[in-house]
Every structure is written in C-alpha cells, then in structure tokens.
C-alpha cells in the first residue's frame, strides 16, 4: 500500500473501517448451513422466525420442514412464504401428522394455494429429508427447531448418527422464568406437546443450545420498532404482517386491532438468532432434565447444554430483528 495513503487512512480512522469491512466480508462468505423444523401455522411467531431466518446472511438454509401435525397445511404455508420471498431454491419437507388437528389459524393465507404450485423441491417424507440433508452434508448442519419435536425424535430413531453430524438449537423450556416473565416456571408448550420426543432429543449426542421462556418469552415489538415493521413495503415484512392479521382474526378472543399496535410474543425468533450469534444473551452451561409432565428443570446429573437465561441487550436484538425483516439494515 502507498505509504502516504496508509498514513492518511490512519489519521482518518480508515484503518478501522478497512478491518471491519474485511471481517464483514469474511463473515458473509462463511455461512452456517441450517435446517428449520417448525410448527408454523399455530402461533404466529414461527412466521416471524422464518422471515428472520431468510434475512440472516450468516445462515444458509438447506431445508424447511413442518412439524407436529397438519402436515400439508404447514408445508403450504412454508412453500407460499418461500415463494413470496423469492427463495424457491429452498426445499420444503412435509412433516409427520402427530397431534393432527383440522384447519389452522393461517389457513386463509393458503386457501387457494396448492403445494404442487411450489416451483422448488417438495419432500413428502420430511423426516427422511432431514436425515439425508444432515448425513450427506460436507459440513456440520445446525438444526433449528421451533416447535414440538416429533420429526426430530423420529429422525433420531431412524438414523442415530445424525446427532454426530449436527448441532441442535431450539426454542424450548422454562428454566427460571415462566410465560410473561412469571417467577414460577412453566411447562412450556413445545416441550409438553410432545414430552417423549423432547426427552429423546435432549438426551441425544449432539451439542444443544436453547432459548427458554426466560429470554424468548420477553420479546414483543412495540412503538417505533413495530411501526417500522407494520408500515414496511418489503415483501417479507408485508407477508408477516398479513399473516399476523389473519392469525388475530381467526380467534374471536383476540383483539384484531393489536396488529396496528404491537406484535405478539416472538419466541421463535430468538432461536434463529442463537444459530449465528449469542452476543445479546447471557449463556449458561446447565444440565437440563425434561420431566414427564413437560417441565425443563436444572439438574446437574442431566445432559449439559447452552441455555440463554437472560438478556444482555434485548433492545439491540429487537433492532436487529426489525432491520432485517424490513430489509433496512
């Protein structure tokens, strides 16, 4: 480098910017391959999480699979959302029909959509697609699970070796805080909906990272952050808000006007974040035991995992979430 130019860069602080740019470029070229397993179509937070996942440059999405019943409904939601986001390069997996129920709170969004309309690949056996994607990968896969775990338990049953080739990141449990920051822990839904499956997954050989209610249960967008999201013309942001309105309208107990004020609790978005960074959360190494009634209790004799137990900077996380979903970063 020319010495005069180098001196000017030092005086102007440009050497810092050069370093930052180089680091950013290096980070962006080293993507983490991930699979998303989701019960999208129940709580709306899965839809927010899928949008956040697609807008996270650190992650290379290899497959998205619906979990826990209503298999075709979930697959249609995934497929239409990916098509809206112009990400039909990502395969869709049809999951198991465990705990099947009729209908779904976002069914209106896909009432005229057929899974055969998806231009990309659709795997009718989503569990086998998870296994094949992990076993055939040249790198370690990060499996992000944001729903109950029947698919993952079945995948482990069919091929236990997936636990040697993947890392598990999940939105599961309640360690010291319950729903809404309650001081009493809760039997968190993703665990209690399929307890045996969670027990199998939480004792498998892979490294585990989870966000329990202690952190993910506190994320609600309000004020200017939510307004930025609600008013965005970005196609992903618009699809999220459109689904949010449909989701609210599908339950007469919900206030449909909430979609103009704030988000619901965005539990699952935190699991996506933990797949690529942990700077905003306090992480603890804890033994976690899944009880037969669906609680996740600290137990020194249980398998140790990384647990996001507190926020260091939830504001920074929410800013990141909004900036990515609105494509304004």
N, C-alpha and C positions, 0 to 999 in steps of 0.2 A: 504493500500500500504506500502511496506517496506520503512522505513524512509530513509535509505541510497540511495535507488533507487529514492525516491522522491526528495532528495537533489540534486542528480546528474541531474535529469530532470530539476530542476530549474536552475542549473548552466549552462546547455547546451541549455536552451531555449525550452526544450522539452515540458514544461507545456503549452506553447502557441500552439504547434503543436497538443497536445492532445485535447485542447479546440477546435481548428479549425477542427480537424478530427471528433470530436463528433458533432459539429454543422453541418458539411457537411453531416454526416450520417443521422442526424435528418431531414435536409432539403430534402435529397434524398428520404426519406421514406414518406414524406408528399407531395404527388403530387397534382397538381391542375387539376381537371377534365375539359377538354375543348372540344368544338365543333368548327371546322373550316368551315366557309362558304366562298367560293372562286370562282372568275370568272377565274380560271386557264385556260390558253389557249389563252388569249388575250395578255396582256403584260406578259413578261417572269418573272417578279418579283414574281408572285404567286408561280411559281415552286421553286424558291429560298426559299420562305417563307415556303412552305410545307416541304422542306428538313430540314430547320432550326427547324421547329416545331417537326419533328420526332427525332431530335438530342438534344432536350431540356429536360433533365431529370426531370426538375421541373414540366413538364406537362404530363398529362395522357389523350391521345387523344381518345375520345369516338366515334367520327363520323366526317367524312369529306363530305361536300355536295357542288356540283357545283351550282353556281348562275348565273342568267341573261342570259338565252337563250342557244342554242346549248347544250341542256341538256345531251344528250348521249355522245357527243364529250368530254365534260368536265368530265363526270363520267368515261369515258375510260382513260383519262389522269390521273385522281386521282388513279384509280384502278391499272393501269400499274406501276405508280410511287410507290405506296404502295407495290406492289408485288416485284418490284426491290429492295426496301428497306427491304424486308422480314418482312413486317408489315401487313400481311393479316388478323391479328386479328382485325383490324380497319374496321368498316363498311363504305360503300360508299353510299351516297344518291344522287339520280337523282333529280336535281332541276327543277324549273319552266322554261318554254321556253319564258319568257318575253324578248322582243327585239331580237328575234331569227334572226340569220344570217346563211348563208350556209358556210361550211368549217371552217377553223381555222388555225392560224399560226403555230401550232404544230401538225397539223393533220398527217404529215409524220411519227411522232413517234408512232402513234397508228393505222396506216393504216391497219395493219394485226392483230390487237388486238380486240377481241370481249369481251364485258362486261361479257358474260357468262363464259369466261375463268377465271374470278377472283375467287380464292378459298374461299374468305371471303363472308360476307353478303353484298348484294346489295339491298337497299330500293328504289323501283321505285317511291315512294312518299317521296322525301327528306324532304319536309316541315313537313310532319307528323312525320318523323323520328326525326327531330329537336325537335318538341313538346314532343314526347314520351320520348326522351332521357332526356330532362330537367325535365319533370313532374315526371318521375319515379326514378330520381336520389335521393340518400340519402343525397348528399351534394349539395351545390351550384355549378352550372356549369358556367364556363366562356365561353361566346360565342365570338369567334374571327371572325370578318367579314372583309374581304379584297377585297371586290368588291361592286358593287351596291347592293341594299338591298330588291329586290322584295321578295325573300324567307322569309326574316325575318319579313317584313311587313305582309305577308300572314300568317305566323305563329302566329303573334300577333293578327291578325283578328280572326283566328280560336280559339286561346286559349290565351286570355289576361293575364292569370295567370303566363305565363312563365316569365314575367317581374318581378315577385315577387321571382322567384327561380333562377335567373341567373344574371350575370354581363356581360355587353357589352363592348368589346374592339374593336375599329375599325380604319381602315386607311381611313380617310375621312376629307375633307375640306381644307381650306386655311384661316388662321386667320390673320397673319401679313405679311407673305411672300407667293409669288406665285411659279409657276414652276421655277425650276432652281435658287431659291433664289431671284427671282424678287421682288422688293419692292412693286409692285402692286399685290394685292391678285387675285386669280384665281377662276373660277367656276370649282372646282376640279372634275375630271371625275366620280369617284364613287358616288358623290352627284348628279351631273347634269344628269347622265344617267337614274336616277330614282328618281326624286326630291320628289314626293309624298311619296314614300316608305321611303326615308331618313327622311322626316318630321315626319312620323309616328313613326319610330324607335327612333328618337332623342327626342321625347316627351313622350316616354313610361316610366314606373315607375322604370326601373332598373337603377343601377349606371352605368355611362358611362365614359369610358376613350378613348381618340382618339389621334392618331398621325396625324396631318395635314401636308401639304406640308412644313410647317415651319421647321420640323425636318426630316420627311421621304423623302422629296424631295431632300435632300442633300447627300444621301448615294450612293456612287459609288466606287466600289473597283478598285484600280489601283496598279501599281508597284508590290512589293513583295507579298502583300496580294493577289492580283488577280492571280499572277503566281503560288502561292501555291495552289490556288483553281483549276486553269486550268490544272496543272500538276499532280493533285492528282489521285491516283488509287482507292480511296474509291468509292464504288458503287453509293452512293448518290451524291457525288460531280461529278462523271462521268455522271450520268443521267442529272444533272442540266446543265452541260456544253454541253452535246449532244443536249439537248432541246434548249439551247441558240443558238447554231449554226443553227439549223433548223429554229428557230424563225427569226434570222437575214436573212437567205437565202430566206425566204418566202416573203420578201418585197424588191423590186428592188431599193428602195430609201435608204435602209440601207447598210452600209459597212460590208460585211461578214468578213472582217479581224479584225473587232472590237473584235471578240471573242478571239483573240490572244493578245489583249492589255488591255482591261478593261471591267468591267460589264456595263450594262445599269443601270439606277437609280433603286435601290432596295427598293422602297416604302414600300411594304407589310411586309418586314422582321421586321420592327420596331414595327408593331402591335403585332407580335408574341412575341417580347421582352417585351413589356409592359404588356403582360399577366402574366409574372412572376417576373418582376423587373422594377424599374424606376430610378436606381442609376445614369445612364448616361445621363438622360434628366432632364431639368427643367420643373416641372409640375406646372400649374396654374389652379385654380378653376375659370372657366369662364362660363357665360351664353352664349350659342350659339344658334343663330336663323338661321334656314335654309330658305333662301328666295325662292320665286317661280322660280327664274332664276338660282338657283343652287349655290348660294354663302352661305358661313357659316360666319355670322357676329357676332361679340361680342355684346351682348345685355343683360344688367343687368336684364331685365324682363323675359328672356328666361330660360329654364332649365339649371341648373349648371352642368358642367361636368369637369373631369380632362383632361387638354389639355397639351400635350408635345410641348411646344412653342419654346424651344431652346435646343441645345446640351450642356451638361456639359463636355462630353468626347466622341466625335464621334469616335476617334481612338480606344478607348477601346471597343466600340460596334463592330466596324468592325473587330477587332482582335478576339472577341468572336464569331462573325458570321463565320469567316473563320475557326477557330479552331474546331468549332462544325461540320460544313459541311464537313470538311476533316477528321473528327474523330481523330484529333491530340491534343485534349485538355489534 
